[in-house]
Amino acid sequence: MTLELDLQIALDMPGLPDESEFRRWAEAALAGAGYRRDAELTVRVVNEAESTALNETYRHKQGPTNVLSFPFEAPPGVESALLGDVVICASVVLREAFSQ
């Protein structure tokens, strides 16, 4: 399996993992799920304002959330390696990690 990872860091926050860590985690998750084909995935790390806007727009829930996923489904007859997008709110994940 080959993973094409589009990592988008949309905030300035020290201590974030680098692209190799995100790639390792994504590859491990796909392998653990038995995924064997080539894949394309976008991972976007955002602040609370962007997470809140996306959460309210797509889930109709107020406030930021830790992770949002936007799976891609190709139209019938179209082959695509695109899995979709994962949006991570760094500050929410950090708070959750400290509380647990």
N, CA, C and O atoms as CSV, one atom per row, in Angstrom:
chain,resi,resn,atom,element,x,y,z
A,1,MET,N,N,0.840,-1.177,0.000
A,1,MET,CA,C,0.000,0.000,0.000
A,1,MET,C,C,0.887,1.244,0.000
A,1,MET,O,O,1.860,1.326,0.750
A,2,THR,N,N,0.545,2.190,-0.835
A,2,THR,CA,C,1.200,3.484,-0.863
A,2,THR,C,C,0.190,4.529,-0.421
A,2,THR,O,O,-0.934,4.567,-0.920
A,3,LEU,N,N,0.596,5.381,0.524
A,3,LEU,CA,C,-0.286,6.427,1.022
A,3,LEU,C,C,0.207,7.775,0.524
A,3,LEU,O,O,1.353,8.156,0.762
A,4,GLU,N,N,-0.664,8.489,-0.165
A,4,GLU,CA,C,-0.398,9.877,-0.525
A,4,GLU,C,C,-1.091,10.729,0.534
A,4,GLU,O,O,-2.318,10.816,0.568
A,5,LEU,N,N,-0.293,11.356,1.397
A,5,LEU,CA,C,-0.815,12.135,2.514
A,5,LEU,C,C,-0.647,13.618,2.232
A,5,LEU,O,O,0.453,14.097,1.954
A,6,ASP,N,N,-1.763,14.333,2.310
A,6,ASP,CA,C,-1.744,15.791,2.198
A,6,ASP,C,C,-1.944,16.326,3.612
A,6,ASP,O,O,-3.076,16.401,4.091
A,7,LEU,N,N,-0.860,16.697,4.280
A,7,LEU,CA,C,-0.926,17.213,5.642
A,7,LEU,C,C,-0.993,18.734,5.587
A,7,LEU,O,O,-0.127,19.388,5.007
A,8,GLN,N,N,-2.045,19.288,6.206
A,8,GLN,CA,C,-2.243,20.732,6.235
A,8,GLN,C,C,-2.247,21.195,7.692
A,8,GLN,O,O,-3.152,20.857,8.455
A,9,ILE,N,N,-1.256,21.952,8.060
A,9,ILE,CA,C,-1.187,22.512,9.407
A,9,ILE,C,C,-1.681,23.953,9.306
A,9,ILE,O,O,-0.982,24.817,8.777
A,10,ALA,N,N,-2.888,24.211,9.815
A,10,ALA,CA,C,-3.537,25.503,9.636
A,10,ALA,C,C,-3.503,26.354,10.903
A,10,ALA,O,O,-4.394,27.175,11.123
A,11,LEU,N,N,-2.484,26.163,11.731
A,11,LEU,CA,C,-2.336,26.960,12.935
A,11,LEU,C,C,-0.873,26.970,13.337
A,11,LEU,O,O,-0.080,26.144,12.884
A,12,ASP,N,N,-0.535,27.912,14.188
A,12,ASP,CA,C,0.827,28.001,14.697
A,12,ASP,C,C,0.796,27.507,16.138
A,12,ASP,O,O,0.379,28.230,17.043
A,13,MET,N,N,1.241,26.274,16.343
A,13,MET,CA,C,1.210,25.670,17.669
A,13,MET,C,C,2.478,24.850,17.840
A,13,MET,O,O,2.704,23.895,17.097
A,14,PRO,N,N,3.303,25.211,18.806
A,14,PRO,CA,C,4.545,24.450,18.996
A,14,PRO,C,C,4.264,23.030,19.487
A,14,PRO,O,O,3.273,22.769,20.168
A,15,GLY,N,N,5.163,22.130,19.120
A,15,GLY,CA,C,5.078,20.767,19.624
A,15,GLY,C,C,4.215,19.814,18.816
A,15,GLY,O,O,4.025,18.665,19.215
A,16,LEU,N,N,3.688,20.275,17.680
A,16,LEU,CA,C,2.890,19.366,16.859
A,16,LEU,C,C,3.786,18.286,16.253
A,16,LEU,O,O,4.943,18.555,15.932
A,17,PRO,N,N,3.269,17.075,16.095
A,17,PRO,CA,C,4.041,16.020,15.423
A,17,PRO,C,C,4.365,16.435,13.987
A,17,PRO,O,O,3.658,17.250,13.394
A,18,ASP,N,N,5.437,15.869,13.438
A,18,ASP,CA,C,5.785,16.195,12.059
A,18,ASP,C,C,5.060,15.244,11.101
A,18,ASP,O,O,4.356,14.323,11.515
A,19,GLU,N,N,5.258,15.502,9.820
A,19,GLU,CA,C,4.536,14.735,8.801
A,19,GLU,C,C,4.821,13.238,8.890
A,19,GLU,O,O,3.928,12.428,8.636
A,20,SER,N,N,6.042,12.857,9.244
A,20,SER,CA,C,6.366,11.431,9.309
A,20,SER,C,C,5.525,10.720,10.388
A,20,SER,O,O,5.151,9.559,10.221
A,21,GLU,N,N,5.236,11.417,11.479
A,21,GLU,CA,C,4.392,10.819,12.531
A,21,GLU,C,C,2.953,10.660,12.047
A,21,GLU,O,O,2.349,9.606,12.245
A,22,PHE,N,N,2.400,11.688,11.420
A,22,PHE,CA,C,1.039,11.586,10.882
A,22,PHE,C,C,0.960,10.456,9.857
A,22,PHE,O,O,-0.010,9.698,9.836
A,23,ARG,N,N,1.971,10.349,9.016
A,23,ARG,CA,C,2.001,9.279,8.002
A,23,ARG,C,C,2.038,7.903,8.672
A,23,ARG,O,O,1.312,6.992,8.275
A,24,ARG,N,N,2.883,7.766,9.681
A,24,ARG,CA,C,3.000,6.484,10.381
A,24,ARG,C,C,1.664,6.094,11.012
A,24,ARG,O,O,1.248,4.939,10.923
A,25,TRP,N,N,0.991,7.058,11.653
A,25,TRP,CA,C,-0.297,6.777,12.289
A,25,TRP,C,C,-1.364,6.399,11.258
A,25,TRP,O,O,-2.139,5.466,11.467
A,26,ALA,N,N,-1.391,7.134,10.145
A,26,ALA,CA,C,-2.383,6.837,9.105
A,26,ALA,C,C,-2.142,5.459,8.486
A,26,ALA,O,O,-3.084,4.697,8.270
A,27,GLU,N,N,-0.889,5.148,8.205
A,27,GLU,CA,C,-0.566,3.832,7.632
A,27,GLU,C,C,-0.909,2.711,8.611
A,27,GLU,O,O,-1.412,1.664,8.204
A,28,ALA,N,N,-0.640,2.924,9.889
A,28,ALA,CA,C,-0.961,1.902,10.891
A,28,ALA,C,C,-2.474,1.712,11.002
A,28,ALA,O,O,-2.952,0.584,11.120
A,29,ALA,N,N,-3.214,2.795,10.965
A,29,ALA,CA,C,-4.683,2.696,11.043
A,29,ALA,C,C,-5.237,1.953,9.831
A,29,ALA,O,O,-6.113,1.101,9.972
A,30,LEU,N,N,-4.734,2.270,8.651
A,30,LEU,CA,C,-5.206,1.596,7.440
A,30,LEU,C,C,-4.831,0.115,7.454
A,30,LEU,O,O,-5.651,-0.737,7.110
A,31,ALA,N,N,-3.612,-0.189,7.846
A,31,ALA,CA,C,-3.177,-1.588,7.907
A,31,ALA,C,C,-4.000,-2.356,8.940
A,31,ALA,O,O,-4.395,-3.498,8.704
A,32,GLY,N,N,-4.256,-1.723,10.084
A,32,GLY,CA,C,-5.059,-2.364,11.124
A,32,GLY,C,C,-6.483,-2.646,10.682
A,32,GLY,O,O,-7.122,-3.580,11.165
A,33,ALA,N,N,-6.979,-1.823,9.749
A,33,ALA,CA,C,-8.333,-2.026,9.217
A,33,ALA,C,C,-8.331,-2.989,8.029
A,33,ALA,O,O,-9.374,-3.249,7.429
A,34,GLY,N,N,-7.152,-3.513,7.697
A,34,GLY,CA,C,-7.061,-4.464,6.588
A,34,GLY,C,C,-7.036,-3.809,5.218
A,34,GLY,O,O,-7.257,-4.479,4.209
A,35,TYR,N,N,-6.770,-2.510,5.166
A,35,TYR,CA,C,-6.748,-1.791,3.898
A,35,TYR,C,C,-5.442,-2.090,3.175
A,35,TYR,O,O,-4.366,-1.886,3.738
A,36,ARG,N,N,-5.517,-2.567,1.947
A,36,ARG,CA,C,-4.323,-3.002,1.217
A,36,ARG,C,C,-4.056,-2.234,-0.070
A,36,ARG,O,O,-3.005,-2.424,-0.683
A,37,ARG,N,N,-4.974,-1.375,-0.499
A,37,ARG,CA,C,-4.800,-0.655,-1.767
A,37,ARG,C,C,-4.084,0.666,-1.543
A,37,ARG,O,O,-3.910,1.102,-0.405
A,38,ASP,N,N,-3.670,1.300,-2.631
A,38,ASP,CA,C,-3.115,2.648,-2.540
A,38,ASP,C,C,-4.201,3.588,-2.026
A,38,ASP,O,O,-5.389,3.368,-2.262
A,39,ALA,N,N,-3.781,4.633,-1.325
A,39,ALA,CA,C,-4.753,5.527,-0.713
A,39,ALA,C,C,-4.263,6.961,-0.744
A,39,ALA,O,O,-3.061,7.229,-0.723
A,40,GLU,N,N,-5.220,7.878,-0.794
A,40,GLU,CA,C,-4.957,9.305,-0.682
A,40,GLU,C,C,-5.786,9.813,0.498
A,40,GLU,O,O,-6.959,9.467,0.640
A,41,LEU,N,N,-5.168,10.630,1.332
A,41,LEU,CA,C,-5.834,11.126,2.534
A,41,LEU,C,C,-5.344,12.537,2.834
A,41,LEU,O,O,-4.149,12.823,2.749
A,42,THR,N,N,-6.276,13.411,3.185
A,42,THR,CA,C,-5.924,14.740,3.664
A,42,THR,C,C,-6.139,14.776,5.165
A,42,THR,O,O,-7.200,14.392,5.657
A,43,VAL,N,N,-5.130,15.240,5.892
A,43,VAL,CA,C,-5.239,15.472,7.330
A,43,VAL,C,C,-4.981,16.954,7.537
A,43,VAL,O,O,-3.932,17.473,7.158
A,44,ARG,N,N,-5.947,17.628,8.142
A,44,ARG,CA,C,-5.841,19.068,8.393
A,44,ARG,C,C,-5.900,19.302,9.894
A,44,ARG,O,O,-6.846,18.871,10.554
A,45,VAL,N,N,-4.902,19.977,10.435
A,45,VAL,CA,C,-4.841,20.301,11.857
A,45,VAL,C,C,-5.244,21.772,11.999
A,45,VAL,O,O,-4.633,22.655,11.397
A,46,VAL,N,N,-6.287,22.019,12.808
A,46,VAL,CA,C,-6.903,23.342,12.842
A,46,VAL,C,C,-7.000,23.897,14.265
A,46,VAL,O,O,-6.748,23.200,15.248
A,47,ASN,N,N,-7.374,25.172,14.337
A,47,ASN,CA,C,-7.634,25.816,15.620
A,47,ASN,C,C,-9.120,25.640,15.992
A,47,ASN,O,O,-9.896,25.063,15.230
A,48,GLU,N,N,-9.490,26.139,17.157
A,48,GLU,CA,C,-10.866,25.959,17.629
A,48,GLU,C,C,-11.883,26.706,16.779
A,48,GLU,O,O,-13.008,26.233,16.616
A,49,ALA,N,N,-11.517,27.853,16.238
A,49,ALA,CA,C,-12.461,28.610,15.407
A,49,ALA,C,C,-12.850,27.820,14.156
A,49,ALA,O,O,-14.027,27.739,13.806
A,50,GLU,N,N,-11.864,27.245,13.493
A,50,GLU,CA,C,-12.167,26.465,12.284
A,50,GLU,C,C,-12.918,25.186,12.629
A,50,GLU,O,O,-13.845,24.798,11.917
A,51,SER,N,N,-12.528,24.534,13.707
A,51,SER,CA,C,-13.230,23.323,14.138
A,51,SER,C,C,-14.686,23.631,14.473
A,51,SER,O,O,-15.586,22.872,14.113
A,52,THR,N,N,-14.911,24.754,15.167
A,52,THR,CA,C,-16.275,25.154,15.517
A,52,THR,C,C,-17.110,25.394,14.263
A,52,THR,O,O,-18.248,24.936,14.171
A,53,ALA,N,N,-16.540,26.113,13.301
A,53,ALA,CA,C,-17.280,26.406,12.066
A,53,ALA,C,C,-17.633,25.126,11.320
A,53,ALA,O,O,-18.761,24.975,10.850
A,54,LEU,N,N,-16.687,24.208,11.206
A,54,LEU,CA,C,-16.953,22.944,10.510
A,54,LEU,C,C,-17.960,22.095,11.283
A,54,LEU,O,O,-18.860,21.506,10.684
A,55,ASN,N,N,-17.819,22.028,12.591
A,55,ASN,CA,C,-18.719,21.229,13.414
A,55,ASN,C,C,-20.151,21.754,13.317
A,55,ASN,O,O,-21.100,20.975,13.231
A,56,GLU,N,N,-20.298,23.076,13.331
A,56,GLU,CA,C,-21.633,23.660,13.234
A,56,GLU,C,C,-22.221,23.482,11.842
A,56,GLU,O,O,-23.417,23.231,11.697
A,57,THR,N,N,-21.383,23.612,10.818
A,57,THR,CA,C,-21.865,23.479,9.438
A,57,THR,C,C,-22.268,22.047,9.094
A,57,THR,O,O,-23.329,21.825,8.510
A,58,TYR,N,N,-21.428,21.075,9.452
A,58,TYR,CA,C,-21.645,19.708,8.989
A,58,TYR,C,C,-22.312,18.790,9.997
A,58,TYR,O,O,-22.923,17.794,9.608
A,59,ARG,N,N,-22.209,19.100,11.281
A,59,ARG,CA,C,-22.836,18.240,12.296
A,59,ARG,C,C,-23.946,18.952,13.045
A,59,ARG,O,O,-24.660,18.339,13.839
A,60,HIS,N,N,-24.091,20.251,12.793
A,60,HIS,CA,C,-25.110,21.074,13.459
A,60,HIS,C,C,-24.966,21.018,14.974
A,60,HIS,O,O,-25.952,20.995,15.711
A,61,LYS,N,N,-23.697,20.996,15.425
A,61,LYS,CA,C,-23.391,20.992,16.852
A,61,LYS,C,C,-22.516,22.197,17.150
A,61,LYS,O,O,-21.649,22.565,16.357
A,62,GLN,N,N,-22.756,22.809,18.308
A,62,GLN,CA,C,-22.011,24.010,18.673
A,62,GLN,C,C,-20.650,23.662,19.265
A,62,GLN,O,O,-20.483,22.634,19.921
A,63,GLY,N,N,-19.697,24.531,19.021
A,63,GLY,CA,C,-18.376,24.406,19.617
A,63,GLY,C,C,-17.437,23.521,18.825
A,63,GLY,O,O,-17.835,22.843,17.877
A,64,PRO,N,N,-16.178,23.544,19.239
A,64,PRO,CA,C,-15.178,22.708,18.551
A,64,PRO,C,C,-15.307,21.250,18.973
A,64,PRO,O,O,-15.909,20.924,19.996
A,65,THR,N,N,-14.733,20.402,18.167
A,65,THR,CA,C,-14.684,18.981,18.492
A,65,THR,C,C,-13.287,18.463,18.192
A,65,THR,O,O,-12.521,19.119,17.486
A,66,ASN,N,N,-12.951,17.306,18.714
A,66,ASN,CA,C,-11.589,16.801,18.557
A,66,ASN,C,C,-11.265,16.419,17.113
A,66,ASN,O,O,-10.265,16.877,16.561
A,67,VAL,N,N,-12.094,15.593,16.507
A,67,VAL,CA,C,-11.811,15.094,15.155
A,67,VAL,C,C,-13.096,15.056,14.337
A,67,VAL,O,O,-14.143,14.618,14.814
A,68,LEU,N,N,-12.998,15.513,13.123
A,68,LEU,CA,C,-14.082,15.383,12.150
A,68,LEU,C,C,-13.547,14.577,10.973
A,68,LEU,O,O,-12.394,14.734,10.573
A,69,SER,N,N,-14.388,13.720,10.427
A,69,SER,CA,C,-13.969,12.966,9.241
A,69,SER,C,C,-14.980,13.188,8.125
A,69,SER,O,O,-16.189,13.257,8.350
A,70,PHE,N,N,-14.449,13.297,6.934
A,70,PHE,CA,C,-15.256,13.517,5.749
A,70,PHE,C,C,-14.879,12.453,4.717
A,70,PHE,O,O,-14.040,12.699,3.851
A,71,PRO,N,N,-15.499,11.269,4.807
A,71,PRO,CA,C,-15.158,10.197,3.862
A,71,PRO,C,C,-15.599,10.551,2.442
A,71,PRO,O,O,-16.612,11.220,2.235
A,72,PHE,N,N,-14.820,10.091,1.482
A,72,PHE,CA,C,-15.133,10.310,0.072
A,72,PHE,C,C,-15.695,9.026,-0.515
A,72,PHE,O,O,-15.136,7.944,-0.331
A,73,GLU,N,N,-16.802,9.162,-1.219
A,73,GLU,CA,C,-17.364,8.030,-1.958
A,73,GLU,C,C,-17.390,8.407,-3.427
A,73,GLU,O,O,-18.074,9.347,-3.828
A,74,ALA,N,N,-16.645,7.671,-4.215
A,74,ALA,CA,C,-16.593,7.940,-5.650
A,74,ALA,C,C,-17.942,7.597,-6.280
A,74,ALA,O,O,-18.620,6.667,-5.843
A,75,PRO,N,N,-18.322,8.343,-7.297
A,75,PRO,CA,C,-19.548,8.011,-8.022
A,75,PRO,C,C,-19.422,6.627,-8.673
A,75,PRO,O,O,-18.310,6.177,-8.950
A,76,PRO,N,N,-20.524,5.967,-8.912
A,76,PRO,CA,C,-20.475,4.652,-9.563
A,76,PRO,C,C,-19.684,4.721,-10.871
A,76,PRO,O,O,-19.865,5.628,-11.683
A,77,GLY,N,N,-18.814,3.747,-11.045
A,77,GLY,CA,C,-18.014,3.652,-12.259
A,77,GLY,C,C,-16.727,4.455,-12.232
A,77,GLY,O,O,-15.953,4.414,-13.189
A,78,VAL,N,N,-16.486,5.187,-11.150
A,78,VAL,CA,C,-15.272,5.996,-11.039
A,78,VAL,C,C,-14.371,5.372,-9.986
A,78,VAL,O,O,-14.777,5.172,-8.842
A,79,GLU,N,N,-13.138,5.064,-10.388
A,79,GLU,CA,C,-12.177,4.526,-9.431
A,79,GLU,C,C,-11.361,5.666,-8.858
A,79,GLU,O,O,-10.919,6.554,-9.586
A,80,SER,N,N,-11.164,5.639,-7.547
A,80,SER,CA,C,-10.385,6.681,-6.891
A,80,SER,C,C,-9.726,6.102,-5.655
A,80,SER,O,O,-10.318,5.285,-4.949
A,81,ALA,N,N,-8.501,6.526,-5.396
A,81,ALA,CA,C,-7.797,6.111,-4.187
A,81,ALA,C,C,-8.096,7.055,-3.026
A,81,ALA,O,O,-7.638,6.831,-1.905
A,82,LEU,N,N,-8.872,8.120,-3.297
A,82,LEU,CA,C,-9.158,9.126,-2.278
A,82,LEU,C,C,-10.057,8.549,-1.189
A,82,LEU,O,O,-11.158,8.070,-1.459
A,83,LEU,N,N,-9.566,8.605,0.037
A,83,LEU,CA,C,-10.359,8.150,1.183
A,83,LEU,C,C,-11.195,9.277,1.760
A,83,LEU,O,O,-12.322,9.052,2.200
A,84,GLY,N,N,-10.653,10.489,1.764
A,84,GLY,CA,C,-11.379,11.631,2.291
A,84,GLY,C,C,-10.471,12.521,3.118
A,84,GLY,O,O,-9.251,12.523,2.960
A,85,ASP,N,N,-11.110,13.285,4.014
A,85,ASP,CA,C,-10.401,14.257,4.843
A,85,ASP,C,C,-10.634,13.962,6.317
A,85,ASP,O,O,-11.712,13.522,6.718
A,86,VAL,N,N,-9.603,14.213,7.115
A,86,VAL,CA,C,-9.694,14.145,8.573
A,86,VAL,C,C,-9.248,15.504,9.087
A,86,VAL,O,O,-8.180,15.998,8.725
A,87,VAL,N,N,-10.084,16.107,9.943
A,87,VAL,CA,C,-9.770,17.413,10.517
A,87,VAL,C,C,-9.577,17.223,12.017
A,87,VAL,O,O,-10.454,16.702,12.706
A,88,ILE,N,N,-8.427,17.649,12.512
A,88,ILE,CA,C,-8.075,17.483,13.918
A,88,ILE,C,C,-7.942,18.853,14.560
A,88,ILE,O,O,-7.196,19.700,14.067
A,89,CYS,N,N,-8.658,19.079,15.654
A,89,CYS,CA,C,-8.514,20.317,16.409
A,89,CYS,C,C,-7.457,20.077,17.488
A,89,CYS,O,O,-7.710,19.399,18.484
A,90,ALA,N,N,-6.279,20.642,17.271
A,90,ALA,CA,C,-5.125,20.356,18.126
A,90,ALA,C,C,-5.375,20.700,19.589
A,90,ALA,O,O,-5.019,19.915,20.468
A,91,SER,N,N,-5.976,21.846,19.871
A,91,SER,CA,C,-6.148,22.247,21.267
A,91,SER,C,C,-7.162,21.361,21.995
A,91,SER,O,O,-6.995,21.092,23.184
A,92,VAL,N,N,-8.192,20.910,21.314
A,92,VAL,CA,C,-9.168,20.005,21.943
A,92,VAL,C,C,-8.511,18.656,22.220
A,92,VAL,O,O,-8.695,18.088,23.297
A,93,VAL,N,N,-7.754,18.144,21.269
A,93,VAL,CA,C,-7.057,16.865,21.470
A,93,VAL,C,C,-6.062,16.985,22.627
A,93,VAL,O,O,-5.946,16.067,23.439
A,94,LEU,N,N,-5.350,18.099,22.707
A,94,LEU,CA,C,-4.387,18.310,23.781
A,94,LEU,C,C,-5.091,18.340,25.142
A,94,LEU,O,O,-4.626,17.712,26.093
A,95,ARG,N,N,-6.203,19.062,25.237
A,95,ARG,CA,C,-6.962,19.108,26.508
A,95,ARG,C,C,-7.446,17.719,26.907
A,95,ARG,O,O,-7.351,17.331,28.071
A,96,GLU,N,N,-7.964,16.974,25.935
A,96,GLU,CA,C,-8.456,15.623,26.217
A,96,GLU,C,C,-7.319,14.709,26.679
A,96,GLU,O,O,-7.503,13.893,27.581
A,97,ALA,N,N,-6.163,14.845,26.069
A,97,ALA,CA,C,-5.016,14.025,26.448
A,97,ALA,C,C,-4.604,14.312,27.890
A,97,ALA,O,O,-4.328,13.382,28.647
A,98,PHE,N,N,-4.559,15.568,28.273
A,98,PHE,CA,C,-4.197,15.920,29.649
A,98,PHE,C,C,-5.241,15.458,30.645
A,98,PHE,O,O,-4.897,15.051,31.755
A,99,SER,N,N,-6.512,15.512,30.271
A,99,SER,CA,C,-7.567,15.108,31.219
A,99,SER,C,C,-7.634,13.591,31.389
A,99,SER,O,O,-8.151,13.099,32.392
A,100,GLN,N,N,-7.116,12.860,30.418
A,100,GLN,CA,C,-7.180,11.407,30.510
A,100,GLN,C,C,-5.876,10.877,31.038
A,100,GLN,O,O,-5.719,9.666,31.193
